[in-house]
Amino acid sequence: MHISAKADYATRALLELARRPEHPLTCEAMASSQEIPFRFLKSVVGELRRAGLVRSQRGCEGGYWLGRPAAEITLLDVVRAVDGELITLRGEPLAGLDYPGPAAALPGVWRRVEAGAAAVLAGVTLAALLPAESPAPAVETGVA
């Protein structure tokens, strides 16, 4: 199975947005923070916007926000937004795949692989990938 650069970069950009959802981020900030090529990320973020996973606002106060809460965005959503089909065979979806003779059972195996991968990706949200917040350190007051 191949995980595309688009899917990886899209997920990393979304995690940057999920880290502080109340503050918009520019593509430049996300690209810099995640060491992603800016021009490539700009195109990927456009696909995420069209899929409703991010929203944007122009202007000095503008940037990108998550299109919905991080707990409602799965890795499957991200992969499908930027790559379309989860798994393809020579660029074709597995749905209509059919082989003759002794290879007749093989398309079913490929579809089970796809279903298993989809189940794993659907079970992981952006929120689940965020590091747990560390509690603020206790402040010494000098009062006993």
Order of alpha helices (4+ residues) and beta strands (2+ residues): alpha-alpha-alpha-beta-beta-alpha-beta-beta-alpha-alpha
